[in-house]
Amino acid sequence: MTRTRACPTCGTMQEFRKLDDAERAAVREKKGDRHYVDDLWRCTAVGCLTYFPAGHLSERGLLPEKFRKEEADPV
């Protein structure tokens, strides 16, 4: 499931998807075990690491560098 949202990092409308298990674990490690990570969405644009909770763009964050995509997903 994806949603089209304005990405503050990319400066354009992009597709966002929910964080996968590894991404959620990385956010939990960075922000603490009590941080709610089940409704976080990340930008799917190549090179973008932006994520935020649904409806709360002001609470955005960046995933660790190891999650940066260098090329588009195959269609």
LUMLUMDREN-2810 file (N, C-alpha, C; in Angstrom, 1 decimal):
<atoms>
<atom><aa>M</aa><ch>A</ch><at>N</at><xx>0.8</xx><yy>-1.2</yy><zz>0.0</zz></atom>
<atom><aa>M</aa><ch>A</ch><at>CA</at><xx>0.0</xx><yy>0.0</yy><zz>0.0</zz></atom>
<atom><aa>M</aa><ch>A</ch><at>C</at><xx>0.9</xx><yy>1.2</yy><zz>0.0</zz></atom>
<atom><aa>T</aa><ch>A</ch><at>N</at><xx>0.6</xx><yy>2.2</yy><zz>-0.9</zz></atom>
<atom><aa>T</aa><ch>A</ch><at>CA</at><xx>1.3</xx><yy>3.4</yy><zz>-0.9</zz></atom>
<atom><aa>T</aa><ch>A</ch><at>C</at><xx>0.4</xx><yy>4.6</yy><zz>-0.9</zz></atom>
<atom><aa>R</aa><ch>A</ch><at>N</at><xx>0.9</xx><yy>5.7</yy><zz>-0.6</zz></atom>
<atom><aa>R</aa><ch>A</ch><at>CA</at><xx>0.2</xx><yy>7.0</yy><zz>-0.6</zz></atom>
<atom><aa>R</aa><ch>A</ch><at>C</at><xx>1.0</xx><yy>8.1</yy><zz>-1.2</zz></atom>
<atom><aa>T</aa><ch>A</ch><at>N</at><xx>0.4</xx><yy>8.9</yy><zz>-2.0</zz></atom>
<atom><aa>T</aa><ch>A</ch><at>CA</at><xx>1.1</xx><yy>10.0</yy><zz>-2.6</zz></atom>
<atom><aa>T</aa><ch>A</ch><at>C</at><xx>1.1</xx><yy>11.2</yy><zz>-1.6</zz></atom>
<atom><aa>R</aa><ch>A</ch><at>N</at><xx>2.2</xx><yy>11.7</yy><zz>-1.3</zz></atom>
<atom><aa>R</aa><ch>A</ch><at>CA</at><xx>2.4</xx><yy>12.8</yy><zz>-0.4</zz></atom>
<atom><aa>R</aa><ch>A</ch><at>C</at><xx>3.5</xx><yy>13.8</yy><zz>-0.9</zz></atom>
<atom><aa>A</aa><ch>A</ch><at>N</at><xx>3.4</xx><yy>15.0</yy><zz>-0.4</zz></atom>
<atom><aa>A</aa><ch>A</ch><at>CA</at><xx>4.5</xx><yy>15.9</yy><zz>-0.6</zz></atom>
<atom><aa>A</aa><ch>A</ch><at>C</at><xx>5.7</xx><yy>15.5</yy><zz>0.2</zz></atom>
<atom><aa>C</aa><ch>A</ch><at>N</at><xx>6.9</xx><yy>15.3</yy><zz>-0.4</zz></atom>
<atom><aa>C</aa><ch>A</ch><at>CA</at><xx>8.0</xx><yy>15.0</yy><zz>0.4</zz></atom>
<atom><aa>C</aa><ch>A</ch><at>C</at><xx>8.8</xx><yy>16.3</yy><zz>0.7</zz></atom>
<atom><aa>P</aa><ch>A</ch><at>N</at><xx>9.1</xx><yy>16.6</yy><zz>1.9</zz></atom>
<atom><aa>P</aa><ch>A</ch><at>CA</at><xx>9.8</xx><yy>17.9</yy><zz>2.2</zz></atom>
<atom><aa>P</aa><ch>A</ch><at>C</at><xx>11.3</xx><yy>17.8</yy><zz>1.8</zz></atom>
<atom><aa>T</aa><ch>A</ch><at>N</at><xx>11.8</xx><yy>16.6</yy><zz>1.7</zz></atom>
<atom><aa>T</aa><ch>A</ch><at>CA</at><xx>13.2</xx><yy>16.5</yy><zz>1.3</zz></atom>
<atom><aa>T</aa><ch>A</ch><at>C</at><xx>13.4</xx><yy>16.5</yy><zz>-0.2</zz></atom>
<atom><aa>C</aa><ch>A</ch><at>N</at><xx>12.5</xx><yy>15.8</yy><zz>-0.9</zz></atom>
<atom><aa>C</aa><ch>A</ch><at>CA</at><xx>12.5</xx><yy>15.8</yy><zz>-2.4</zz></atom>
<atom><aa>C</aa><ch>A</ch><at>C</at><xx>12.0</xx><yy>17.1</yy><zz>-3.0</zz></atom>
<atom><aa>G</aa><ch>A</ch><at>N</at><xx>11.0</xx><yy>17.7</yy><zz>-2.3</zz></atom>
<atom><aa>G</aa><ch>A</ch><at>CA</at><xx>10.4</xx><yy>19.0</yy><zz>-2.8</zz></atom>
<atom><aa>G</aa><ch>A</ch><at>C</at><xx>9.3</xx><yy>18.7</yy><zz>-3.9</zz></atom>
<atom><aa>T</aa><ch>A</ch><at>N</at><xx>8.9</xx><yy>17.5</yy><zz>-4.0</zz></atom>
<atom><aa>T</aa><ch>A</ch><at>CA</at><xx>7.9</xx><yy>17.1</yy><zz>-5.0</zz></atom>
<atom><aa>T</aa><ch>A</ch><at>C</at><xx>6.9</xx><yy>16.1</yy><zz>-4.3</zz></atom>
<atom><aa>M</aa><ch>A</ch><at>N</at><xx>5.9</xx><yy>15.8</yy><zz>-5.1</zz></atom>
<atom><aa>M</aa><ch>A</ch><at>CA</at><xx>5.0</xx><yy>14.7</yy><zz>-4.7</zz></atom>
<atom><aa>M</aa><ch>A</ch><at>C</at><xx>5.6</xx><yy>13.4</yy><zz>-4.9</zz></atom>
<atom><aa>Q</aa><ch>A</ch><at>N</at><xx>5.6</xx><yy>12.5</yy><zz>-3.9</zz></atom>
<atom><aa>Q</aa><ch>A</ch><at>CA</at><xx>6.2</xx><yy>11.2</yy><zz>-4.1</zz></atom>
<atom><aa>Q</aa><ch>A</ch><at>C</at><xx>5.3</xx><yy>10.1</yy><zz>-3.5</zz></atom>
<atom><aa>E</aa><ch>A</ch><at>N</at><xx>5.6</xx><yy>8.9</yy><zz>-3.8</zz></atom>
<atom><aa>E</aa><ch>A</ch><at>CA</at><xx>4.9</xx><yy>7.7</yy><zz>-3.2</zz></atom>
<atom><aa>E</aa><ch>A</ch><at>C</at><xx>5.6</xx><yy>7.4</yy><zz>-1.9</zz></atom>
<atom><aa>F</aa><ch>A</ch><at>N</at><xx>4.8</xx><yy>7.2</yy><zz>-0.9</zz></atom>
<atom><aa>F</aa><ch>A</ch><at>CA</at><xx>5.2</xx><yy>6.8</yy><zz>0.4</zz></atom>
<atom><aa>F</aa><ch>A</ch><at>C</at><xx>4.7</xx><yy>5.4</yy><zz>0.7</zz></atom>
<atom><aa>R</aa><ch>A</ch><at>N</at><xx>5.4</xx><yy>4.6</yy><zz>1.5</zz></atom>
<atom><aa>R</aa><ch>A</ch><at>CA</at><xx>5.0</xx><yy>3.3</yy><zz>1.9</zz></atom>
<atom><aa>R</aa><ch>A</ch><at>C</at><xx>5.3</xx><yy>3.2</yy><zz>3.4</zz></atom>
<atom><aa>K</aa><ch>A</ch><at>N</at><xx>4.6</xx><yy>2.2</yy><zz>4.1</zz></atom>
<atom><aa>K</aa><ch>A</ch><at>CA</at><xx>4.9</xx><yy>2.0</yy><zz>5.5</zz></atom>
<atom><aa>K</aa><ch>A</ch><at>C</at><xx>6.3</xx><yy>1.4</yy><zz>5.6</zz></atom>
<atom><aa>L</aa><ch>A</ch><at>N</at><xx>7.0</xx><yy>1.7</yy><zz>6.7</zz></atom>
<atom><aa>L</aa><ch>A</ch><at>CA</at><xx>8.3</xx><yy>1.2</yy><zz>7.0</zz></atom>
<atom><aa>L</aa><ch>A</ch><at>C</at><xx>8.3</xx><yy>-0.3</yy><zz>7.1</zz></atom>
<atom><aa>D</aa><ch>A</ch><at>N</at><xx>9.3</xx><yy>-1.0</yy><zz>6.6</zz></atom>
<atom><aa>D</aa><ch>A</ch><at>CA</at><xx>9.4</xx><yy>-2.4</yy><zz>6.8</zz></atom>
<atom><aa>D</aa><ch>A</ch><at>C</at><xx>10.0</xx><yy>-2.8</yy><zz>8.2</zz></atom>
<atom><aa>D</aa><ch>A</ch><at>N</at><xx>10.1</xx><yy>-4.0</yy><zz>8.5</zz></atom>
<atom><aa>D</aa><ch>A</ch><at>CA</at><xx>10.6</xx><yy>-4.4</yy><zz>9.8</zz></atom>
<atom><aa>D</aa><ch>A</ch><at>C</at><xx>12.0</xx><yy>-3.9</yy><zz>10.2</zz></atom>
<atom><aa>A</aa><ch>A</ch><at>N</at><xx>12.9</xx><yy>-4.0</yy><zz>9.2</zz></atom>
<atom><aa>A</aa><ch>A</ch><at>CA</at><xx>14.3</xx><yy>-3.5</yy><zz>9.5</zz></atom>
<atom><aa>A</aa><ch>A</ch><at>C</at><xx>14.3</xx><yy>-2.0</yy><zz>9.7</zz></atom>
<atom><aa>E</aa><ch>A</ch><at>N</at><xx>13.5</xx><yy>-1.2</yy><zz>8.9</zz></atom>
<atom><aa>E</aa><ch>A</ch><at>CA</at><xx>13.4</xx><yy>0.2</yy><zz>9.1</zz></atom>
<atom><aa>E</aa><ch>A</ch><at>C</at><xx>12.8</xx><yy>0.6</yy><zz>10.4</zz></atom>
<atom><aa>R</aa><ch>A</ch><at>N</at><xx>11.7</xx><yy>-0.1</yy><zz>10.8</zz></atom>
<atom><aa>R</aa><ch>A</ch><at>CA</at><xx>11.1</xx><yy>0.2</yy><zz>12.1</zz></atom>
<atom><aa>R</aa><ch>A</ch><at>C</at><xx>12.1</xx><yy>-0.1</yy><zz>13.2</zz></atom>
<atom><aa>A</aa><ch>A</ch><at>N</at><xx>12.8</xx><yy>-1.2</yy><zz>13.1</zz></atom>
<atom><aa>A</aa><ch>A</ch><at>CA</at><xx>13.8</xx><yy>-1.5</yy><zz>14.2</zz></atom>
<atom><aa>A</aa><ch>A</ch><at>C</at><xx>14.9</xx><yy>-0.4</yy><zz>14.3</zz></atom>
<atom><aa>A</aa><ch>A</ch><at>N</at><xx>15.3</xx><yy>0.1</yy><zz>13.1</zz></atom>
<atom><aa>A</aa><ch>A</ch><at>CA</at><xx>16.3</xx><yy>1.2</yy><zz>13.1</zz></atom>
<atom><aa>A</aa><ch>A</ch><at>C</at><xx>15.8</xx><yy>2.4</yy><zz>13.8</zz></atom>
<atom><aa>V</aa><ch>A</ch><at>N</at><xx>14.5</xx><yy>2.8</yy><zz>13.5</zz></atom>
<atom><aa>V</aa><ch>A</ch><at>CA</at><xx>13.9</xx><yy>4.0</yy><zz>14.2</zz></atom>
<atom><aa>V</aa><ch>A</ch><at>C</at><xx>13.8</xx><yy>3.7</yy><zz>15.7</zz></atom>
<atom><aa>R</aa><ch>A</ch><at>N</at><xx>13.3</xx><yy>2.5</yy><zz>16.1</zz></atom>
<atom><aa>R</aa><ch>A</ch><at>CA</at><xx>13.2</xx><yy>2.2</yy><zz>17.5</zz></atom>
<atom><aa>R</aa><ch>A</ch><at>C</at><xx>14.6</xx><yy>2.3</yy><zz>18.2</zz></atom>
<atom><aa>E</aa><ch>A</ch><at>N</at><xx>15.6</xx><yy>1.8</yy><zz>17.5</zz></atom>
<atom><aa>E</aa><ch>A</ch><at>CA</at><xx>16.9</xx><yy>1.9</yy><zz>18.1</zz></atom>
<atom><aa>E</aa><ch>A</ch><at>C</at><xx>17.4</xx><yy>3.3</yy><zz>18.3</zz></atom>
<atom><aa>K</aa><ch>A</ch><at>N</at><xx>17.1</xx><yy>4.2</yy><zz>17.4</zz></atom>
<atom><aa>K</aa><ch>A</ch><at>CA</at><xx>17.5</xx><yy>5.6</yy><zz>17.4</zz></atom>
<atom><aa>K</aa><ch>A</ch><at>C</at><xx>16.7</xx><yy>6.4</yy><zz>18.4</zz></atom>
<atom><aa>K</aa><ch>A</ch><at>N</at><xx>15.4</xx><yy>6.1</yy><zz>18.5</zz></atom>
<atom><aa>K</aa><ch>A</ch><at>CA</at><xx>14.5</xx><yy>6.9</yy><zz>19.3</zz></atom>
<atom><aa>K</aa><ch>A</ch><at>C</at><xx>14.0</xx><yy>6.3</yy><zz>20.6</zz></atom>
<atom><aa>G</aa><ch>A</ch><at>N</at><xx>14.3</xx><yy>5.0</yy><zz>20.8</zz></atom>
<atom><aa>G</aa><ch>A</ch><at>CA</at><xx>14.0</xx><yy>4.4</yy><zz>22.0</zz></atom>
<atom><aa>G</aa><ch>A</ch><at>C</at><xx>12.8</xx><yy>3.4</yy><zz>21.8</zz></atom>
<atom><aa>D</aa><ch>A</ch><at>N</at><xx>12.8</xx><yy>2.4</yy><zz>22.7</zz></atom>
<atom><aa>D</aa><ch>A</ch><at>CA</at><xx>11.8</xx><yy>1.3</yy><zz>22.6</zz></atom>
<atom><aa>D</aa><ch>A</ch><at>C</at><xx>10.4</xx><yy>1.8</yy><zz>22.8</zz></atom>
<atom><aa>R</aa><ch>A</ch><at>N</at><xx>10.2</xx><yy>2.9</yy><zz>23.4</zz></atom>
<atom><aa>R</aa><ch>A</ch><at>CA</at><xx>8.8</xx><yy>3.4</yy><zz>23.6</zz></atom>
<atom><aa>R</aa><ch>A</ch><at>C</at><xx>8.3</xx><yy>4.2</yy><zz>22.4</zz></atom>
<atom><aa>H</aa><ch>A</ch><at>N</at><xx>9.1</xx><yy>4.5</yy><zz>21.4</zz></atom>
<atom><aa>H</aa><ch>A</ch><at>CA</at><xx>8.7</xx><yy>5.2</yy><zz>20.3</zz></atom>
<atom><aa>H</aa><ch>A</ch><at>C</at><xx>7.8</xx><yy>4.4</yy><zz>19.4</zz></atom>
<atom><aa>Y</aa><ch>A</ch><at>N</at><xx>6.6</xx><yy>4.9</yy><zz>19.1</zz></atom>
<atom><aa>Y</aa><ch>A</ch><at>CA</at><xx>5.6</xx><yy>4.2</yy><zz>18.3</zz></atom>
<atom><aa>Y</aa><ch>A</ch><at>C</at><xx>6.0</xx><yy>4.2</yy><zz>16.8</zz></atom>
<atom><aa>V</aa><ch>A</ch><at>N</at><xx>6.3</xx><yy>3.0</yy><zz>16.2</zz></atom>
<atom><aa>V</aa><ch>A</ch><at>CA</at><xx>6.8</xx><yy>3.0</yy><zz>14.8</zz></atom>
<atom><aa>V</aa><ch>A</ch><at>C</at><xx>5.9</xx><yy>2.3</yy><zz>13.9</zz></atom>
<atom><aa>D</aa><ch>A</ch><at>N</at><xx>4.7</xx><yy>1.9</yy><zz>14.3</zz></atom>
<atom><aa>D</aa><ch>A</ch><at>CA</at><xx>3.8</xx><yy>1.1</yy><zz>13.4</zz></atom>
<atom><aa>D</aa><ch>A</ch><at>C</at><xx>3.0</xx><yy>1.9</yy><zz>12.4</zz></atom>
<atom><aa>D</aa><ch>A</ch><at>N</at><xx>3.1</xx><yy>3.2</yy><zz>12.4</zz></atom>
<atom><aa>D</aa><ch>A</ch><at>CA</at><xx>2.3</xx><yy>4.0</yy><zz>11.5</zz></atom>
<atom><aa>D</aa><ch>A</ch><at>C</at><xx>3.3</xx><yy>5.1</yy><zz>10.9</zz></atom>
<atom><aa>L</aa><ch>A</ch><at>N</at><xx>4.5</xx><yy>4.7</yy><zz>10.6</zz></atom>
<atom><aa>L</aa><ch>A</ch><at>CA</at><xx>5.5</xx><yy>5.5</yy><zz>9.9</zz></atom>
<atom><aa>L</aa><ch>A</ch><at>C</at><xx>5.6</xx><yy>5.2</yy><zz>8.4</zz></atom>
<atom><aa>W</aa><ch>A</ch><at>N</at><xx>5.6</xx><yy>6.3</yy><zz>7.6</zz></atom>
<atom><aa>W</aa><ch>A</ch><at>CA</at><xx>5.7</xx><yy>6.1</yy><zz>6.2</zz></atom>
<atom><aa>W</aa><ch>A</ch><at>C</at><xx>7.0</xx><yy>6.7</yy><zz>5.7</zz></atom>
<atom><aa>R</aa><ch>A</ch><at>N</at><xx>7.6</xx><yy>6.1</yy><zz>4.7</zz></atom>
<atom><aa>R</aa><ch>A</ch><at>CA</at><xx>8.8</xx><yy>6.6</yy><zz>4.1</zz></atom>
<atom><aa>R</aa><ch>A</ch><at>C</at><xx>8.6</xx><yy>6.9</yy><zz>2.6</zz></atom>
<atom><aa>C</aa><ch>A</ch><at>N</at><xx>9.4</xx><yy>7.9</yy><zz>2.2</zz></atom>
<atom><aa>C</aa><ch>A</ch><at>CA</at><xx>9.4</xx><yy>8.2</yy><zz>0.8</zz></atom>
<atom><aa>C</aa><ch>A</ch><at>C</at><xx>10.1</xx><yy>7.1</yy><zz>0.0</zz></atom>
<atom><aa>T</aa><ch>A</ch><at>N</at><xx>9.6</xx><yy>6.8</yy><zz>-1.2</zz></atom>
<atom><aa>T</aa><ch>A</ch><at>CA</at><xx>10.1</xx><yy>5.7</yy><zz>-2.0</zz></atom>
<atom><aa>T</aa><ch>A</ch><at>C</at><xx>11.0</xx><yy>6.2</yy><zz>-3.1</zz></atom>
<atom><aa>A</aa><ch>A</ch><at>N</at><xx>11.3</xx><yy>7.5</yy><zz>-3.2</zz></atom>
<atom><aa>A</aa><ch>A</ch><at>CA</at><xx>12.1</xx><yy>8.1</yy><zz>-4.2</zz></atom>
<atom><aa>A</aa><ch>A</ch><at>C</at><xx>13.6</xx><yy>7.6</yy><zz>-4.0</zz></atom>
<atom><aa>V</aa><ch>A</ch><at>N</at><xx>14.2</xx><yy>7.4</yy><zz>-5.1</zz></atom>
<atom><aa>V</aa><ch>A</ch><at>CA</at><xx>15.7</xx><yy>7.0</yy><zz>-5.1</zz></atom>
<atom><aa>V</aa><ch>A</ch><at>C</at><xx>16.5</xx><yy>8.0</yy><zz>-4.3</zz></atom>
<atom><aa>G</aa><ch>A</ch><at>N</at><xx>17.2</xx><yy>7.6</yy><zz>-3.3</zz></atom>
<atom><aa>G</aa><ch>A</ch><at>CA</at><xx>18.1</xx><yy>8.4</yy><zz>-2.6</zz></atom>
<atom><aa>G</aa><ch>A</ch><at>C</at><xx>17.5</xx><yy>9.1</yy><zz>-1.4</zz></atom>
<atom><aa>C</aa><ch>A</ch><at>N</at><xx>16.2</xx><yy>9.0</yy><zz>-1.2</zz></atom>
<atom><aa>C</aa><ch>A</ch><at>CA</at><xx>15.5</xx><yy>9.7</yy><zz>-0.1</zz></atom>
<atom><aa>C</aa><ch>A</ch><at>C</at><xx>15.4</xx><yy>8.8</yy><zz>1.1</zz></atom>
<atom><aa>L</aa><ch>A</ch><at>N</at><xx>15.6</xx><yy>9.4</yy><zz>2.3</zz></atom>
<atom><aa>L</aa><ch>A</ch><at>CA</at><xx>15.5</xx><yy>8.6</yy><zz>3.6</zz></atom>
<atom><aa>L</aa><ch>A</ch><at>C</at><xx>14.4</xx><yy>9.2</yy><zz>4.5</zz></atom>
<atom><aa>T</aa><ch>A</ch><at>N</at><xx>13.6</xx><yy>10.1</yy><zz>4.0</zz></atom>
<atom><aa>T</aa><ch>A</ch><at>CA</at><xx>12.6</xx><yy>10.7</yy><zz>4.8</zz></atom>
<atom><aa>T</aa><ch>A</ch><at>C</at><xx>11.5</xx><yy>9.8</yy><zz>5.2</zz></atom>
<atom><aa>Y</aa><ch>A</ch><at>N</at><xx>11.1</xx><yy>9.9</yy><zz>6.5</zz></atom>
<atom><aa>Y</aa><ch>A</ch><at>CA</at><xx>9.9</xx><yy>9.2</yy><zz>7.0</zz></atom>
<atom><aa>Y</aa><ch>A</ch><at>C</at><xx>9.1</xx><yy>10.1</yy><zz>7.9</zz></atom>
<atom><aa>F</aa><ch>A</ch><at>N</at><xx>7.8</xx><yy>9.8</yy><zz>8.1</zz></atom>
<atom><aa>F</aa><ch>A</ch><at>CA</at><xx>7.1</xx><yy>10.6</yy><zz>9.1</zz></atom>
<atom><aa>F</aa><ch>A</ch><at>C</at><xx>5.8</xx><yy>9.8</yy><zz>9.4</zz></atom>
<atom><aa>P</aa><ch>A</ch><at>N</at><xx>5.2</xx><yy>10.1</yy><zz>10.6</zz></atom>
<atom><aa>P</aa><ch>A</ch><at>CA</at><xx>3.9</xx><yy>9.5</yy><zz>10.9</zz></atom>
<atom><aa>P</aa><ch>A</ch><at>C</at><xx>2.8</xx><yy>10.0</yy><zz>10.0</zz></atom>
<atom><aa>A</aa><ch>A</ch><at>N</at><xx>1.8</xx><yy>9.2</yy><zz>9.7</zz></atom>
<atom><aa>A</aa><ch>A</ch><at>CA</at><xx>0.7</xx><yy>9.6</yy><zz>8.9</zz></atom>
<atom><aa>A</aa><ch>A</ch><at>C</at><xx>0.1</xx><yy>10.9</yy><zz>9.4</zz></atom>
<atom><aa>G</aa><ch>A</ch><at>N</at><xx>0.0</xx><yy>11.9</yy><zz>8.6</zz></atom>
<atom><aa>G</aa><ch>A</ch><at>CA</at><xx>-0.6</xx><yy>13.1</yy><zz>9.0</zz></atom>
<atom><aa>G</aa><ch>A</ch><at>C</at><xx>0.2</xx><yy>14.1</yy><zz>9.8</zz></atom>
<atom><aa>H</aa><ch>A</ch><at>N</at><xx>1.5</xx><yy>13.8</yy><zz>10.1</zz></atom>
<atom><aa>H</aa><ch>A</ch><at>CA</at><xx>2.3</xx><yy>14.6</yy><zz>11.0</zz></atom>
<atom><aa>H</aa><ch>A</ch><at>C</at><xx>3.6</xx><yy>14.9</yy><zz>10.3</zz></atom>
<atom><aa>L</aa><ch>A</ch><at>N</at><xx>3.6</xx><yy>15.6</yy><zz>9.2</zz></atom>
<atom><aa>L</aa><ch>A</ch><at>CA</at><xx>4.8</xx><yy>15.9</yy><zz>8.5</zz></atom>
<atom><aa>L</aa><ch>A</ch><at>C</at><xx>5.8</xx><yy>16.6</yy><zz>9.3</zz></atom>
<atom><aa>S</aa><ch>A</ch><at>N</at><xx>5.4</xx><yy>17.4</yy><zz>10.3</zz></atom>
<atom><aa>S</aa><ch>A</ch><at>CA</at><xx>6.4</xx><yy>18.2</yy><zz>11.1</zz></atom>
<atom><aa>S</aa><ch>A</ch><at>C</at><xx>7.2</xx><yy>17.2</yy><zz>12.0</zz></atom>
<atom><aa>E</aa><ch>A</ch><at>N</at><xx>6.8</xx><yy>16.0</yy><zz>12.2</zz></atom>
<atom><aa>E</aa><ch>A</ch><at>CA</at><xx>7.5</xx><yy>15.0</yy><zz>13.0</zz></atom>
<atom><aa>E</aa><ch>A</ch><at>C</at><xx>8.4</xx><yy>14.1</yy><zz>12.1</zz></atom>
<atom><aa>R</aa><ch>A</ch><at>N</at><xx>8.8</xx><yy>14.6</yy><zz>11.0</zz></atom>
<atom><aa>R</aa><ch>A</ch><at>CA</at><xx>9.6</xx><yy>13.7</yy><zz>10.1</zz></atom>
<atom><aa>R</aa><ch>A</ch><at>C</at><xx>11.0</xx><yy>13.4</yy><zz>10.6</zz></atom>
<atom><aa>G</aa><ch>A</ch><at>N</at><xx>11.6</xx><yy>12.4</yy><zz>10.1</zz></atom>
<atom><aa>G</aa><ch>A</ch><at>CA</at><xx>12.9</xx><yy>12.0</yy><zz>10.4</zz></atom>
<atom><aa>G</aa><ch>A</ch><at>C</at><xx>13.6</xx><yy>11.4</yy><zz>9.2</zz></atom>
<atom><aa>L</aa><ch>A</ch><at>N</at><xx>14.9</xx><yy>11.0</yy><zz>9.4</zz></atom>
<atom><aa>L</aa><ch>A</ch><at>CA</at><xx>15.6</xx><yy>10.4</yy><zz>8.3</zz></atom>
<atom><aa>L</aa><ch>A</ch><at>C</at><xx>16.1</xx><yy>9.0</yy><zz>8.8</zz></atom>
<atom><aa>L</aa><ch>A</ch><at>N</at><xx>15.9</xx><yy>8.1</yy><zz>7.9</zz></atom>
<atom><aa>L</aa><ch>A</ch><at>CA</at><xx>16.4</xx><yy>6.7</yy><zz>8.2</zz></atom>
<atom><aa>L</aa><ch>A</ch><at>C</at><xx>17.9</xx><yy>6.7</yy><zz>8.1</zz></atom>
<atom><aa>P</aa><ch>A</ch><at>N</at><xx>18.6</xx><yy>5.7</yy><zz>8.7</zz></atom>
<atom><aa>P</aa><ch>A</ch><at>CA</at><xx>20.0</xx><yy>5.6</yy><zz>8.6</zz></atom>
<atom><aa>P</aa><ch>A</ch><at>C</at><xx>20.4</xx><yy>5.4</yy><zz>7.1</zz></atom>
<atom><aa>E</aa><ch>A</ch><at>N</at><xx>21.7</xx><yy>5.8</yy><zz>6.9</zz></atom>
<atom><aa>E</aa><ch>A</ch><at>CA</at><xx>22.2</xx><yy>5.8</yy><zz>5.5</zz></atom>
<atom><aa>E</aa><ch>A</ch><at>C</at><xx>22.1</xx><yy>4.4</yy><zz>4.8</zz></atom>
<atom><aa>K</aa><ch>A</ch><at>N</at><xx>22.2</xx><yy>3.3</yy><zz>5.6</zz></atom>
<atom><aa>K</aa><ch>A</ch><at>CA</at><xx>22.1</xx><yy>2.0</yy><zz>5.0</zz></atom>
<atom><aa>K</aa><ch>A</ch><at>C</at><xx>20.8</xx><yy>1.7</yy><zz>4.3</zz></atom>
<atom><aa>F</aa><ch>A</ch><at>N</at><xx>19.8</xx><yy>2.5</yy><zz>4.5</zz></atom>
<atom><aa>F</aa><ch>A</ch><at>CA</at><xx>18.5</xx><yy>2.3</yy><zz>3.8</zz></atom>
<atom><aa>F</aa><ch>A</ch><at>C</at><xx>18.3</xx><yy>3.1</yy><zz>2.6</zz></atom>
<atom><aa>R</aa><ch>A</ch><at>N</at><xx>19.3</xx><yy>3.9</yy><zz>2.2</zz></atom>
<atom><aa>R</aa><ch>A</ch><at>CA</at><xx>19.3</xx><yy>4.7</yy><zz>1.0</zz></atom>
<atom><aa>R</aa><ch>A</ch><at>C</at><xx>19.2</xx><yy>3.8</yy><zz>-0.3</zz></atom>
<atom><aa>K</aa><ch>A</ch><at>N</at><xx>18.2</xx><yy>4.0</yy><zz>-1.1</zz></atom>
<atom><aa>K</aa><ch>A</ch><at>CA</at><xx>18.1</xx><yy>3.3</yy><zz>-2.4</zz></atom>
<atom><aa>K</aa><ch>A</ch><at>C</at><xx>18.9</xx><yy>4.1</yy><zz>-3.5</zz></atom>
<atom><aa>E</aa><ch>A</ch><at>N</at><xx>19.7</xx><yy>3.4</yy><zz>-4.2</zz></atom>
<atom><aa>E</aa><ch>A</ch><at>CA</at><xx>20.5</xx><yy>4.0</yy><zz>-5.2</zz></atom>
<atom><aa>E</aa><ch>A</ch><at>C</at><xx>19.9</xx><yy>3.9</yy><zz>-6.6</zz></atom>
<atom><aa>E</aa><ch>A</ch><at>N</at><xx>18.9</xx><yy>3.0</yy><zz>-6.7</zz></atom>
<atom><aa>E</aa><ch>A</ch><at>CA</at><xx>18.2</xx><yy>2.9</yy><zz>-8.0</zz></atom>
<atom><aa>E</aa><ch>A</ch><at>C</at><xx>16.7</xx><yy>2.6</yy><zz>-7.8</zz></atom>
<atom><aa>A</aa><ch>A</ch><at>N</at><xx>15.9</xx><yy>2.8</yy><zz>-8.8</zz></atom>
<atom><aa>A</aa><ch>A</ch><at>CA</at><xx>14.4</xx><yy>2.6</yy><zz>-8.7</zz></atom>
<atom><aa>A</aa><ch>A</ch><at>C</at><xx>14.1</xx><yy>1.1</yy><zz>-8.6</zz></atom>
<atom><aa>D</aa><ch>A</ch><at>N</at><xx>13.0</xx><yy>0.8</yy><zz>-7.9</zz></atom>
<atom><aa>D</aa><ch>A</ch><at>CA</at><xx>12.6</xx><yy>-0.6</yy><zz>-7.8</zz></atom>
<atom><aa>D</aa><ch>A</ch><at>C</at><xx>12.1</xx><yy>-1.0</yy><zz>-9.2</zz></atom>
<atom><aa>P</aa><ch>A</ch><at>N</at><xx>12.4</xx><yy>-2.3</yy><zz>-9.6</zz></atom>
<atom><aa>P</aa><ch>A</ch><at>CA</at><xx>11.9</xx><yy>-2.8</yy><zz>-10.9</zz></atom>
<atom><aa>P</aa><ch>A</ch><at>C</at><xx>10.4</xx><yy>-2.8</yy><zz>-11.0</zz></atom>
<atom><aa>V</aa><ch>A</ch><at>N</at><xx>9.9</xx><yy>-2.5</yy><zz>-12.2</zz></atom>
<atom><aa>V</aa><ch>A</ch><at>CA</at><xx>8.4</xx><yy>-2.4</yy><zz>-12.4</zz></atom>
<atom><aa>V</aa><ch>A</ch><at>C</at><xx>7.9</xx><yy>-3.8</yy><zz>-12.7</zz></atom>
</atoms>
